[in-house]
């Protein structure tokens, strides 16, 4: 499964994860509706498990991002407060 690029804004990540979820749910539904022979069911069950694993991983990503959102830090932020930096006396 591909990871969502971190430079994508939160809205873009959420949209990507939603689209992934819709696609995986659709694939799962199609697979369940197929009229398969016994031999085909063995291969289809493996595919079904892979789809389920990807779907659950996507759901895990969606939940982890909503529970612990990433802190957006301005690129120019250095972590130092100017009033805490010691001043050197010129004299």
N, C-alpha and C positions, 0 to 999 in steps of 0.2 A: 504494500500500500504506500502511496506517495504521501509525503508530509506536506502540510500547508506552508507555503513560504511565510517566514516571519515578518517580512517587510510589507505584506498585504495588510491593509487596515482591518480592524476587528469586524466591520460590517462585511467586508469581502470574504473573510475566513468563514463567517457564519453562513453567508450565502453559498459558498463552495461546499461546506459540510452539509447544508440542507439539500443541495443538488445531488451530492453523492448519496445521501440517504434515500432520496426519491428514486434514483437510478437502481440502487441495490434492492430496495423494496420491490421495484418493478421486475427486476431479474428474478427475484425469489418467487414472486407471484406467477410469472410465466413458467418457471421450472415446475412449480407445483401443479399447474394445469395441463402439462404435457401428458399424453397417453404413452407411457413407456413400457417396454417389455421388461421382463425380470433382469435380463442382462444389462439393459440400459439404466435400470434403476440403481445398480451398483455405482456406475459412473456418475449418475445424476446426484446421488446422495453425497458423493465427495464434493461435487460442485456446490451443492446446497450448503454444505458445512463451510466451504471457503467463502461463499457469499455471506453467510451468517457471521463468520469471524470478521470479515471486512466491515459489515454493518455495525457490529458491536464495537469495533475499534473506532469507527467514525463517531458513534454515539459517545464513547468514552472521551474522545477529543472534544466534542461539543460540550459535554458536561464539565470537563476539566477547565476549559477556557471560560465557562460562565461562572464557575465557583471561584476560581483563582485567576481573575483577569490580569493580563500583563500590565505592569506599570509603564506608561508611556513617558519616556524621558527625552527631553529636548536634546538634540545632538550637541549643543553648545554647553550643556550643563557639566560642570567639572566636579561637583560635589563639595566645593568649598564655599562657605559663606564669606563675603568680602570683609565683614566686620569682625570675623574671627582670625583673619590673617594678621600676624604681628607686624607692626610698623617699626622700621629701623630709624633711629634718630640720626639726622644728618650732622649733628654737631657734637 
